[in-house]
Structure formats: structure tokens, C-alpha cells
Amino acid sequence: MEHERKYVKAADVPPELVVGEALELEQGYIRTRGEAESRIRLGEAEKAVFTIKEGSGASREELEAEVWDDELT
């Protein structure tokens, strides 16, 4: 179960509240039928994360799977 969270843009966060480093990601969405939503997210070391979400509202079912670089080619 996923609980949706909203975040403030980094430009709007005071510097004293910033912890850690930013990670640049590329992501794309795959069109599906019904309420399901599919996404592939690239950017983490030699892997991608494939996510399927279903439902609506603040809490939805979510399934994630890591896809390693050698599986993408």
C-alpha cells in the first residue's frame, strides 16, 4: 500500500533544512487501461525501477520491481 505524499520544490526549502544530495532521475509513464498506472524510473546506479500503481486517492496498491542494466539491453 502506498500513501501519496506531496513535496516542496527544492528551490523553496531553506538551505538549513536541506540534508543529503539530490539524485537526478528520468522517468516515463506507460499507458494502461483502467485505474492502473505504470512508470519506469531510471537514474539509480545501473538499475531502473518499474512501478505499477492501482486505485485512486491518497492510498493505492503499489508493486515495484528493480530492473538491472543488463536486463535493459
N, C-alpha and C positions, 0 to 999 in steps of 0.2 A: 504494500500500500504506500503510495506516495502522497505527501502533503505539500501542496503548492506553496511556494514562498516567493515573495517579491523582494527585490534587492534595489538598493540605491545605487545610481551610477557612481563609478569611482571618482569622477570629477567633482561630485557633490559631497564626498566624505572628507572631513577634516584630516590633515596629514597625521595627527597624533593617534587617530583611530585605525590607521592602515597597518595591518600585520601581514607578513609574508609577501610573496611575489605574485604578480599576475601571470596567468597562463593563457596564451593565445590559442583559441580553438577555431576550427572550421566545422560547420555543421550544415546538414541538409535534411530536408524532410521528404518522406516518400508518401505519396498519396495512397490512402487506403479507403475502404468502404466502411460505412457505419461510424461509430464513435471512436474507433481505434486511430492512433496517431503513431507513425514510425519515424525515427530520427537516427541518423548516423553522425557521430561526432568524432572528428579527428583532431589530434594535437598532443596527445599524451605519448610518451616515448614508445615508438614502434607499435602502437596499438590504436584501435578505434573502438568506440563503444556504440553498439546498436541497441536502441531502446524502443520498446513498444508500450504505449500507454492506452488505456481504455477507460471510458467513463467520462464524467464531466464534474465540474465543481472543484472544491478545494481538496478533495481526497479522491484519488483514482488508483486503479490497479496498474502496476508497472512491472515490466520484465526487462532486464538488461543483460547483455552478453558482450564480453570482450572479444574483439576480432584482432588477431595479431597480424603484423605486417606481412609475413609470409603467406597468410591466407587471403590477403587482398590482391595479390598478383596472379 
